[in-house]
Amino acid sequence: MGTWNTAVDGNDTFLDIYQNFFDLYNKGKDPIEVSKQITEVYKQAFDDYDDRTNSLCGLALAQWETGVV
């Protein structure tokens, strides 16, 4: 994981998940289905002790911004 500052979005894991969510969402895919796909593709990051929080925060922000939650 690359980190460039102390902000919640200041690392590669957060940004990868967040950007990939919107790549799929902006192609017209349902945000709930996108969420499922992201958790499958990034399963290792969601399961990893060091990356779990960054993964969850990236997905949660994307979901919140698209009205999923």
mmCIF file of the N, C-alpha and C atoms, coordinates in Angstrom:
data_MODEL
# 
_entry.id   MODEL 
# 
loop_
_atom_site.group_PDB 
_atom_site.id 
_atom_site.type_symbol 
_atom_site.label_atom_id 
_atom_site.label_alt_id 
_atom_site.label_comp_id 
_atom_site.label_asym_id 
_atom_site.label_entity_id 
_atom_site.label_seq_id 
_atom_site.pdbx_PDB_ins_code 
_atom_site.Cartn_x 
_atom_site.Cartn_y 
_atom_site.Cartn_z 
_atom_site.occupancy 
_atom_site.B_iso_or_equiv 
_atom_site.pdbx_formal_charge 
_atom_site.auth_seq_id 
_atom_site.auth_comp_id 
_atom_site.auth_asym_id 
_atom_site.auth_atom_id 
_atom_site.pdbx_PDB_model_num 
ATOM 1   N N  . MET A 1 1  ? 0.847   -1.178 0.000   1.00 0.00 ? 1  MET A N  1 
ATOM 2   C CA . MET A 1 1  ? 0.000   0.000  0.000   1.00 0.00 ? 1  MET A CA 1 
ATOM 3   C C  . MET A 1 1  ? 0.888   1.235  0.000   1.00 0.00 ? 1  MET A C  1 
ATOM 4   N N  . GLY A 1 2  ? 0.618   2.148  -0.913  1.00 0.00 ? 2  GLY A N  1 
ATOM 5   C CA . GLY A 1 2  ? 1.322   3.415  -0.925  1.00 0.00 ? 2  GLY A CA 1 
ATOM 6   C C  . GLY A 1 2  ? 0.527   4.458  -0.174  1.00 0.00 ? 2  GLY A C  1 
ATOM 7   N N  . THR A 1 3  ? 1.219   5.236  0.620   1.00 0.00 ? 3  THR A N  1 
ATOM 8   C CA . THR A 1 3  ? 0.570   6.290  1.394   1.00 0.00 ? 3  THR A CA 1 
ATOM 9   C C  . THR A 1 3  ? 1.292   7.594  1.112   1.00 0.00 ? 3  THR A C  1 
ATOM 10  N N  . TRP A 1 4  ? 0.554   8.662  0.856   1.00 0.00 ? 4  TRP A N  1 
ATOM 11  C CA . TRP A 1 4  ? 1.204   9.933  0.579   1.00 0.00 ? 4  TRP A CA 1 
ATOM 12  C C  . TRP A 1 4  ? 0.819   11.038 1.548   1.00 0.00 ? 4  TRP A C  1 
ATOM 13  N N  . ASN A 1 5  ? -0.169  10.808 2.416   1.00 0.00 ? 5  ASN A N  1 
ATOM 14  C CA . ASN A 1 5  ? -0.485  11.747 3.494   1.00 0.00 ? 5  ASN A CA 1 
ATOM 15  C C  . ASN A 1 5  ? -1.364  11.048 4.523   1.00 0.00 ? 5  ASN A C  1 
ATOM 16  N N  . THR A 1 6  ? -1.756  11.771 5.551   1.00 0.00 ? 6  THR A N  1 
ATOM 17  C CA . THR A 1 6  ? -2.516  11.160 6.638   1.00 0.00 ? 6  THR A CA 1 
ATOM 18  C C  . THR A 1 6  ? -4.024  11.270 6.467   1.00 0.00 ? 6  THR A C  1 
ATOM 19  N N  . ALA A 1 7  ? -4.473  11.820 5.369   1.00 0.00 ? 7  ALA A N  1 
ATOM 20  C CA . ALA A 1 7  ? -5.916  11.924 5.114   1.00 0.00 ? 7  ALA A CA 1 
ATOM 21  C C  . ALA A 1 7  ? -6.503  10.537 4.885   1.00 0.00 ? 7  ALA A C  1 
ATOM 22  N N  . VAL A 1 8  ? -7.785  10.400 5.116   1.00 0.00 ? 8  VAL A N  1 
ATOM 23  C CA . VAL A 1 8  ? -8.452  9.119  4.936   1.00 0.00 ? 8  VAL A CA 1 
ATOM 24  C C  . VAL A 1 8  ? -8.268  8.621  3.503   1.00 0.00 ? 8  VAL A C  1 
ATOM 25  N N  . ASP A 1 9  ? -8.294  9.533  2.544   1.00 0.00 ? 9  ASP A N  1 
ATOM 26  C CA . ASP A 1 9  ? -8.145  9.141  1.144   1.00 0.00 ? 9  ASP A CA 1 
ATOM 27  C C  . ASP A 1 9  ? -6.703  9.259  0.639   1.00 0.00 ? 9  ASP A C  1 
ATOM 28  N N  . GLY A 1 10 ? -5.757  9.323  1.541   1.00 0.00 ? 10 GLY A N  1 
ATOM 29  C CA . GLY A 1 10 ? -4.362  9.528  1.179   1.00 0.00 ? 10 GLY A CA 1 
ATOM 30  C C  . GLY A 1 10 ? -3.564  8.253  0.987   1.00 0.00 ? 10 GLY A C  1 
ATOM 31  N N  . ASN A 1 11 ? -4.162  7.242  0.364   1.00 0.00 ? 11 ASN A N  1 
ATOM 32  C CA . ASN A 1 11 ? -3.428  5.994  0.121   1.00 0.00 ? 11 ASN A CA 1 
ATOM 33  C C  . ASN A 1 11 ? -3.969  5.290  -1.113  1.00 0.00 ? 11 ASN A C  1 
ATOM 34  N N  . ASP A 1 12 ? -3.168  4.402  -1.646  1.00 0.00 ? 12 ASP A N  1 
ATOM 35  C CA . ASP A 1 12 ? -3.513  3.709  -2.896  1.00 0.00 ? 12 ASP A CA 1 
ATOM 36  C C  . ASP A 1 12 ? -4.744  2.832  -2.784  1.00 0.00 ? 12 ASP A C  1 
ATOM 37  N N  . THR A 1 13 ? -4.891  2.115  -1.686  1.00 0.00 ? 13 THR A N  1 
ATOM 38  C CA . THR A 1 13 ? -6.004  1.185  -1.543  1.00 0.00 ? 13 THR A CA 1 
ATOM 39  C C  . THR A 1 13 ? -7.337  1.921  -1.591  1.00 0.00 ? 13 THR A C  1 
ATOM 40  N N  . PHE A 1 14 ? -7.466  2.965  -0.806  1.00 0.00 ? 14 PHE A N  1 
ATOM 41  C CA . PHE A 1 14 ? -8.688  3.777  -0.803  1.00 0.00 ? 14 PHE A CA 1 
ATOM 42  C C  . PHE A 1 14 ? -8.989  4.268  -2.209  1.00 0.00 ? 14 PHE A C  1 
ATOM 43  N N  . LEU A 1 15 ? -7.994  4.869  -2.836  1.00 0.00 ? 15 LEU A N  1 
ATOM 44  C CA . LEU A 1 15 ? -8.206  5.484  -4.135  1.00 0.00 ? 15 LEU A CA 1 
ATOM 45  C C  . LEU A 1 15 ? -8.511  4.461  -5.224  1.00 0.00 ? 15 LEU A C  1 
ATOM 46  N N  . ASP A 1 16 ? -7.870  3.310  -5.194  1.00 0.00 ? 16 ASP A N  1 
ATOM 47  C CA . ASP A 1 16 ? -8.149  2.263  -6.181  1.00 0.00 ? 16 ASP A CA 1 
ATOM 48  C C  . ASP A 1 16 ? -9.608  1.822  -6.106  1.00 0.00 ? 16 ASP A C  1 
ATOM 49  N N  . ILE A 1 17 ? -10.064 1.555  -4.909  1.00 0.00 ? 17 ILE A N  1 
ATOM 50  C CA . ILE A 1 17 ? -11.442 1.089  -4.725  1.00 0.00 ? 17 ILE A CA 1 
ATOM 51  C C  . ILE A 1 17 ? -12.430 2.189  -5.092  1.00 0.00 ? 17 ILE A C  1 
ATOM 52  N N  . TYR A 1 18 ? -12.191 3.381  -4.620  1.00 0.00 ? 18 TYR A N  1 
ATOM 53  C CA . TYR A 1 18 ? -13.076 4.513  -4.898  1.00 0.00 ? 18 TYR A CA 1 
ATOM 54  C C  . TYR A 1 18 ? -13.166 4.781  -6.403  1.00 0.00 ? 18 TYR A C  1 
ATOM 55  N N  . GLN A 1 19 ? -12.029 4.838  -7.078  1.00 0.00 ? 19 GLN A N  1 
ATOM 56  C CA . GLN A 1 19 ? -12.027 5.134  -8.511  1.00 0.00 ? 19 GLN A CA 1 
ATOM 57  C C  . GLN A 1 19 ? -12.631 3.995  -9.331  1.00 0.00 ? 19 GLN A C  1 
ATOM 58  N N  . ASN A 1 20 ? -12.332 2.767  -8.967  1.00 0.00 ? 20 ASN A N  1 
ATOM 59  C CA . ASN A 1 20 ? -12.906 1.638  -9.698  1.00 0.00 ? 20 ASN A CA 1 
ATOM 60  C C  . ASN A 1 20 ? -14.414 1.562  -9.520  1.00 0.00 ? 20 ASN A C  1 
ATOM 61  N N  . PHE A 1 21 ? -14.901 1.892  -8.344  1.00 0.00 ? 21 PHE A N  1 
ATOM 62  C CA . PHE A 1 21 ? -16.342 1.962  -8.122  1.00 0.00 ? 21 PHE A CA 1 
ATOM 63  C C  . PHE A 1 21 ? -16.964 2.922  -9.125  1.00 0.00 ? 21 PHE A C  1 
ATOM 64  N N  . PHE A 1 22 ? -16.403 4.126  -9.224  1.00 0.00 ? 22 PHE A N  1 
ATOM 65  C CA . PHE A 1 22 ? -16.989 5.130  -10.108 1.00 0.00 ? 22 PHE A CA 1 
ATOM 66  C C  . PHE A 1 22 ? -16.753 4.831  -11.583 1.00 0.00 ? 22 PHE A C  1 
ATOM 67  N N  . ASP A 1 23 ? -15.683 4.126  -11.912 1.00 0.00 ? 23 ASP A N  1 
ATOM 68  C CA . ASP A 1 23 ? -15.496 3.694  -13.298 1.00 0.00 ? 23 ASP A CA 1 
ATOM 69  C C  . ASP A 1 23 ? -16.677 2.831  -13.744 1.00 0.00 ? 23 ASP A C  1 
ATOM 70  N N  . LEU A 1 24 ? -17.071 1.900  -12.894 1.00 0.00 ? 24 LEU A N  1 
ATOM 71  C CA . LEU A 1 24 ? -18.199 1.018  -13.211 1.00 0.00 ? 24 LEU A CA 1 
ATOM 72  C C  . LEU A 1 24 ? -19.536 1.755  -13.115 1.00 0.00 ? 24 LEU A C  1 
ATOM 73  N N  . TYR A 1 25 ? -19.700 2.539  -12.087 1.00 0.00 ? 25 TYR A N  1 
ATOM 74  C CA . TYR A 1 25 ? -20.941 3.287  -11.870 1.00 0.00 ? 25 TYR A CA 1 
ATOM 75  C C  . TYR A 1 25 ? -21.213 4.250  -13.028 1.00 0.00 ? 25 TYR A C  1 
ATOM 76  N N  . ASN A 1 26 ? -20.174 4.927  -13.490 1.00 0.00 ? 26 ASN A N  1 
ATOM 77  C CA . ASN A 1 26 ? -20.338 5.897  -14.573 1.00 0.00 ? 26 ASN A CA 1 
ATOM 78  C C  . ASN A 1 26 ? -20.614 5.237  -15.918 1.00 0.00 ? 26 ASN A C  1 
ATOM 79  N N  . LYS A 1 27 ? -20.434 3.928  -15.996 1.00 0.00 ? 27 LYS A N  1 
ATOM 80  C CA . LYS A 1 27 ? -20.798 3.187  -17.201 1.00 0.00 ? 27 LYS A CA 1 
ATOM 81  C C  . LYS A 1 27 ? -22.254 2.731  -17.145 1.00 0.00 ? 27 LYS A C  1 
ATOM 82  N N  . GLY A 1 28 ? -22.971 3.147  -16.100 1.00 0.00 ? 28 GLY A N  1 
ATOM 83  C CA . GLY A 1 28 ? -24.387 2.853  -15.989 1.00 0.00 ? 28 GLY A CA 1 
ATOM 84  C C  . GLY A 1 28 ? -24.731 1.633  -15.154 1.00 0.00 ? 28 GLY A C  1 
ATOM 85  N N  . LYS A 1 29 ? -23.753 1.058  -14.481 1.00 0.00 ? 29 LYS A N  1 
ATOM 86  C CA . LYS A 1 29 ? -24.034 -0.123 -13.667 1.00 0.00 ? 29 LYS A CA 1 
ATOM 87  C C  . LYS A 1 29 ? -24.682 0.282  -12.347 1.00 0.00 ? 29 LYS A C  1 
ATOM 88  N N  . ASP A 1 30 ? -25.524 -0.608 -11.841 1.00 0.00 ? 30 ASP A N  1 
ATOM 89  C CA . ASP A 1 30 ? -26.218 -0.400 -10.571 1.00 0.00 ? 30 ASP A CA 1 
ATOM 90  C C  . ASP A 1 30 ? -25.205 -0.344 -9.431  1.00 0.00 ? 30 ASP A C  1 
ATOM 91  N N  . PRO A 1 31 ? -25.295 0.665  -8.548  1.00 0.00 ? 31 PRO A N  1 
ATOM 92  C CA . PRO A 1 31 ? -24.304 0.799  -7.487  1.00 0.00 ? 31 PRO A CA 1 
ATOM 93  C C  . PRO A 1 31 ? -24.268 -0.379 -6.503  1.00 0.00 ? 31 PRO A C  1 
ATOM 94  N N  . ILE A 1 32 ? -25.386 -1.062 -6.329  1.00 0.00 ? 32 ILE A N  1 
ATOM 95  C CA . ILE A 1 32 ? -25.378 -2.231 -5.442  1.00 0.00 ? 32 ILE A CA 1 
ATOM 96  C C  . ILE A 1 32 ? -24.580 -3.358 -6.089  1.00 0.00 ? 32 ILE A C  1 
ATOM 97  N N  . GLU A 1 33 ? -24.774 -3.545 -7.389  1.00 0.00 ? 33 GLU A N  1 
ATOM 98  C CA . GLU A 1 33 ? -24.007 -4.564 -8.104  1.00 0.00 ? 33 GLU A CA 1 
ATOM 99  C C  . GLU A 1 33 ? -22.528 -4.187 -8.172  1.00 0.00 ? 33 GLU A C  1 
ATOM 100 N N  . VAL A 1 34 ? -22.259 -2.906 -8.340  1.00 0.00 ? 34 VAL A N  1 
ATOM 101 C CA . VAL A 1 34 ? -20.872 -2.438 -8.354  1.00 0.00 ? 34 VAL A CA 1 
ATOM 102 C C  . VAL A 1 34 ? -20.217 -2.732 -7.008  1.00 0.00 ? 34 VAL A C  1 
ATOM 103 N N  . SER A 1 35 ? -20.945 -2.501 -5.931  1.00 0.00 ? 35 SER A N  1 
ATOM 104 C CA . SER A 1 35 ? -20.408 -2.772 -4.587  1.00 0.00 ? 35 SER A CA 1 
ATOM 105 C C  . SER A 1 35 ? -20.043 -4.244 -4.430  1.00 0.00 ? 35 SER A C  1 
ATOM 106 N N  . LYS A 1 36 ? -20.917 -5.120 -4.912  1.00 0.00 ? 36 LYS A N  1 
ATOM 107 C CA . LYS A 1 36 ? -20.637 -6.553 -4.831  1.00 0.00 ? 36 LYS A CA 1 
ATOM 108 C C  . LYS A 1 36 ? -19.400 -6.908 -5.642  1.00 0.00 ? 36 LYS A C  1 
ATOM 109 N N  . GLN A 1 37 ? -19.305 -6.335 -6.833  1.00 0.00 ? 37 GLN A N  1 
ATOM 110 C CA . GLN A 1 37 ? -18.161 -6.625 -7.688  1.00 0.00 ? 37 GLN A CA 1 
ATOM 111 C C  . GLN A 1 37 ? -16.862 -6.115 -7.064  1.00 0.00 ? 37 GLN A C  1 
ATOM 112 N N  . ILE A 1 38 ? -16.897 -4.929 -6.480  1.00 0.00 ? 38 ILE A N  1 
ATOM 113 C CA . ILE A 1 38 ? -15.707 -4.363 -5.839  1.00 0.00 ? 38 ILE A CA 1 
ATOM 114 C C  . ILE A 1 38 ? -15.252 -5.245 -4.683  1.00 0.00 ? 38 ILE A C  1 
ATOM 115 N N  . THR A 1 39 ? -16.184 -5.713 -3.868  1.00 0.00 ? 39 THR A N  1 
ATOM 116 C CA . THR A 1 39 ? -15.790 -6.551 -2.731  1.00 0.00 ? 39 THR A CA 1 
ATOM 117 C C  . THR A 1 39 ? -15.226 -7.891 -3.187  1.00 0.00 ? 39 THR A C  1 
ATOM 118 N N  . GLU A 1 40 ? -15.654 -8.374 -4.342  1.00 0.00 ? 40 GLU A N  1 
ATOM 119 C CA . GLU A 1 40 ? -15.091 -9.619 -4.875  1.00 0.00 ? 40 GLU A CA 1 
ATOM 120 C C  . GLU A 1 40 ? -13.701 -9.389 -5.457  1.00 0.00 ? 40 GLU A C  1 
ATOM 121 N N  . VAL A 1 41 ? -13.566 -8.342 -6.257  1.00 0.00 ? 41 VAL A N  1 
ATOM 122 C CA . VAL A 1 41 ? -12.287 -8.055 -6.911  1.00 0.00 ? 41 VAL A CA 1 
ATOM 123 C C  . VAL A 1 41 ? -11.208 -7.700 -5.880  1.00 0.00 ? 41 VAL A C  1 
ATOM 124 N N  . TYR A 1 42 ? -11.587 -6.968 -4.854  1.00 0.00 ? 42 TYR A N  1 
ATOM 125 C CA . TYR A 1 42 ? -10.638 -6.522 -3.834  1.00 0.00 ? 42 TYR A CA 1 
ATOM 126 C C  . TYR A 1 42 ? -10.758 -7.328 -2.544  1.00 0.00 ? 42 TYR A C  1 
ATOM 127 N N  . LYS A 1 43 ? -11.178 -8.560 -2.654  1.00 0.00 ? 43 LYS A N  1 
ATOM 128 C CA . LYS A 1 43 ? -11.356 -9.406 -1.472  1.00 0.00 ? 43 LYS A CA 1 
ATOM 129 C C  . LYS A 1 43 ? -10.110 -9.453 -0.598  1.00 0.00 ? 43 LYS A C  1 
ATOM 130 N N  . GLN A 1 44 ? -8.964  -9.568 -1.219  1.00 0.00 ? 44 GLN A N  1 
ATOM 131 C CA . GLN A 1 44 ? -7.714  -9.646 -0.453  1.00 0.00 ? 44 GLN A CA 1 
ATOM 132 C C  . GLN A 1 44 ? -7.492  -8.366 0.360   1.00 0.00 ? 44 GLN A C  1 
ATOM 133 N N  . ALA A 1 45 ? -7.780  -7.212 -0.219  1.00 0.00 ? 45 ALA A N  1 
ATOM 134 C CA . ALA A 1 45 ? -7.606  -5.949 0.506   1.00 0.00 ? 45 ALA A CA 1 
ATOM 135 C C  . ALA A 1 45 ? -8.615  -5.835 1.645   1.00 0.00 ? 45 ALA A C  1 
ATOM 136 N N  . PHE A 1 46 ? -9.851  -6.286 1.421   1.00 0.00 ? 46 PHE A N  1 
ATOM 137 C CA . PHE A 1 46 ? -10.862 -6.229 2.481   1.00 0.00 ? 46 PHE A CA 1 
ATOM 138 C C  . PHE A 1 46 ? -10.538 -7.203 3.613   1.00 0.00 ? 46 PHE A C  1 
ATOM 139 N N  . ASP A 1 47 ? -9.866  -8.298 3.298   1.00 0.00 ? 47 ASP A N  1 
ATOM 140 C CA . ASP A 1 47 ? -9.500  -9.291 4.311   1.00 0.00 ? 47 ASP A CA 1 
ATOM 141 C C  . ASP A 1 47 ? -8.183  -8.983 5.020   1.00 0.00 ? 47 ASP A C  1 
ATOM 142 N N  . ASP A 1 48 ? -7.375  -8.135 4.426   1.00 0.00 ? 48 ASP A N  1 
ATOM 143 C CA . ASP A 1 48 ? -6.059  -7.819 4.982   1.00 0.00 ? 48 ASP A CA 1 
ATOM 144 C C  . ASP A 1 48 ? -6.182  -6.868 6.173   1.00 0.00 ? 48 ASP A C  1 
ATOM 145 N N  . TYR A 1 49 ? -5.514  -7.196 7.254   1.00 0.00 ? 49 TYR A N  1 
ATOM 146 C CA . TYR A 1 49 ? -5.599  -6.396 8.478   1.00 0.00 ? 49 TYR A CA 1 
ATOM 147 C C  . TYR A 1 49 ? -5.179  -4.941 8.230   1.00 0.00 ? 49 TYR A C  1 
ATOM 148 N N  . ASP A 1 50 ? -4.108  -4.743 7.467   1.00 0.00 ? 50 ASP A N  1 
ATOM 149 C CA . ASP A 1 50 ? -3.586  -3.392 7.249   1.00 0.00 ? 50 ASP A CA 1 
ATOM 150 C C  . ASP A 1 50 ? -4.410  -2.583 6.248   1.00 0.00 ? 50 ASP A C  1 
ATOM 151 N N  . ASP A 1 51 ? -5.062  -3.240 5.302   1.00 0.00 ? 51 ASP A N  1 
ATOM 152 C CA . ASP A 1 51 ? -5.813  -2.536 4.261   1.00 0.00 ? 51 ASP A CA 1 
ATOM 153 C C  . ASP A 1 51 ? -7.318  -2.483 4.490   1.00 0.00 ? 51 ASP A C  1 
ATOM 154 N N  . ARG A 1 52 ? -7.814  -3.215 5.456   1.00 0.00 ? 52 ARG A N  1 
ATOM 155 C CA . ARG A 1 52 ? -9.261  -3.332 5.664   1.00 0.00 ? 52 ARG A CA 1 
ATOM 156 C C  . ARG A 1 52 ? -9.951  -1.977 5.830   1.00 0.00 ? 52 ARG A C  1 
ATOM 157 N N  . THR A 1 53 ? -9.427  -1.138 6.686   1.00 0.00 ? 53 THR A N  1 
ATOM 158 C CA . THR A 1 53 ? -10.068 0.148  6.952   1.00 0.00 ? 53 THR A CA 1 
ATOM 159 C C  . THR A 1 53 ? -10.055 1.038  5.719   1.00 0.00 ? 53 THR A C  1 
ATOM 160 N N  . ASN A 1 54 ? -8.932  1.058  5.016   1.00 0.00 ? 54 ASN A N  1 
ATOM 161 C CA . ASN A 1 54 ? -8.855  1.866  3.795   1.00 0.00 ? 54 ASN A CA 1 
ATOM 162 C C  . ASN A 1 54 ? -9.845  1.364  2.746   1.00 0.00 ? 54 ASN A C  1 
ATOM 163 N N  . SER A 1 55 ? -9.980  0.054  2.653   1.00 0.00 ? 55 SER A N  1 
ATOM 164 C CA . SER A 1 55 ? -10.913 -0.544 1.694   1.00 0.00 ? 55 SER A CA 1 
ATOM 165 C C  . SER A 1 55 ? -12.351 -0.170 2.034   1.00 0.00 ? 55 SER A C  1 
ATOM 166 N N  . LEU A 1 56 ? -12.703 -0.342 3.283   1.00 0.00 ? 56 LEU A N  1 
ATOM 167 C CA . LEU A 1 56 ? -14.065 -0.037 3.721   1.00 0.00 ? 56 LEU A CA 1 
ATOM 168 C C  . LEU A 1 56 ? -14.393 1.436  3.554   1.00 0.00 ? 56 LEU A C  1 
ATOM 169 N N  . CYS A 1 57 ? -13.452 2.297  3.872   1.00 0.00 ? 57 CYS A N  1 
ATOM 170 C CA . CYS A 1 57 ? -13.700 3.740  3.742   1.00 0.00 ? 57 CYS A CA 1 
ATOM 171 C C  . CYS A 1 57 ? -13.857 4.153  2.280   1.00 0.00 ? 57 CYS A C  1 
ATOM 172 N N  . GLY A 1 58 ? -13.054 3.592  1.394   1.00 0.00 ? 58 GLY A N  1 
ATOM 173 C CA . GLY A 1 58 ? -13.177 3.900  -0.030  1.00 0.00 ? 58 GLY A CA 1 
ATOM 174 C C  . GLY A 1 58 ? -14.521 3.472  -0.582  1.00 0.00 ? 58 GLY A C  1 
ATOM 175 N N  . LEU A 1 59 ? -14.941 2.271  -0.234  1.00 0.00 ? 59 LEU A N  1 
ATOM 176 C CA . LEU A 1 59 ? -16.231 1.770  -0.690  1.00 0.00 ? 59 LEU A CA 1 
ATOM 177 C C  . LEU A 1 59 ? -17.381 2.545  -0.050  1.00 0.00 ? 59 LEU A C  1 
ATOM 178 N N  . ALA A 1 60 ? -17.275 2.813  1.224   1.00 0.00 ? 60 ALA A N  1 
ATOM 179 C CA . ALA A 1 60 ? -18.341 3.517  1.940   1.00 0.00 ? 60 ALA A CA 1 
ATOM 180 C C  . ALA A 1 60 ? -18.564 4.926  1.384   1.00 0.00 ? 60 ALA A C  1 
ATOM 181 N N  . LEU A 1 61 ? -17.495 5.629  1.088   1.00 0.00 ? 61 LEU A N  1 
ATOM 182 C CA . LEU A 1 61 ? -17.646 6.979  0.545   1.00 0.00 ? 61 LEU A CA 1 
ATOM 183 C C  . LEU A 1 61 ? -18.318 6.931  -0.829  1.00 0.00 ? 61 LEU A C  1 
ATOM 184 N N  . ALA A 1 62 ? -17.890 6.004  -1.664  1.00 0.00 ? 62 ALA A N  1 
ATOM 185 C CA . ALA A 1 62 ? -18.495 5.864  -2.989  1.00 0.00 ? 62 ALA A CA 1 
ATOM 186 C C  . ALA A 1 62 ? -19.973 5.503  -2.877  1.00 0.00 ? 62 ALA A C  1 
ATOM 187 N N  . GLN A 1 63 ? -20.305 4.609  -1.955  1.00 0.00 ? 63 GLN A N  1 
ATOM 188 C CA . GLN A 1 63 ? -21.702 4.236  -1.756  1.00 0.00 ? 63 GLN A CA 1 
ATOM 189 C C  . GLN A 1 63 ? -22.516 5.414  -1.250  1.00 0.00 ? 63 GLN A C  1 
ATOM 190 N N  . TRP A 1 64 ? -21.972 6.146  -0.325  1.00 0.00 ? 64 TRP A N  1 
ATOM 191 C CA . TRP A 1 64 ? -22.677 7.292  0.235   1.00 0.00 ? 64 TRP A CA 1 
ATOM 192 C C  . TRP A 1 64 ? -22.937 8.345  -0.852  1.00 0.00 ? 64 TRP A C  1 
ATOM 193 N N  . GLU A 1 65 ? -21.925 8.590  -1.672  1.00 0.00 ? 65 GLU A N  1 
ATOM 194 C CA . GLU A 1 65 ? -22.058 9.607  -2.723  1.00 0.00 ? 65 GLU A CA 1 
ATOM 195 C C  . GLU A 1 65 ? -23.040 9.197  -3.818  1.00 0.00 ? 65 GLU A C  1 
ATOM 196 N N  . THR A 1 66 ? -23.289 7.905  -3.957  1.00 0.00 ? 66 THR A N  1 
ATOM 197 C CA . THR A 1 66 ? -24.235 7.452  -4.971  1.00 0.00 ? 66 THR A CA 1 
ATOM 198 C C  . THR A 1 66 ? -25.585 7.050  -4.368  1.00 0.00 ? 66 THR A C  1 
ATOM 199 N N  . GLY A 1 67 ? -25.756 7.243  -3.080  1.00 0.00 ? 67 GLY A N  1 
ATOM 200 C CA . GLY A 1 67 ? -27.037 7.012  -2.430  1.00 0.00 ? 67 GLY A CA 1 
ATOM 201 C C  . GLY A 1 67 ? -27.347 5.557  -2.127  1.00 0.00 ? 67 GLY A C  1 
ATOM 202 N N  . VAL A 1 68 ? -26.324 4.713  -2.085  1.00 0.00 ? 68 VAL A N  1 
ATOM 203 C CA . VAL A 1 68 ? -26.561 3.298  -1.789  1.00 0.00 ? 68 VAL A CA 1 
ATOM 204 C C  . VAL A 1 68 ? -26.935 3.122  -0.324  1.00 0.00 ? 68 VAL A C  1 
ATOM 205 N N  . VAL A 1 69 ? -26.302 3.855  0.541   1.00 0.00 ? 69 VAL A N  1 
ATOM 206 C CA . VAL A 1 69 ? -26.563 3.715  1.982   1.00 0.00 ? 69 VAL A CA 1 
ATOM 207 C C  . VAL A 1 69 ? -27.233 4.946  2.526   1.00 0.00 ? 69 VAL A C  1 
# 
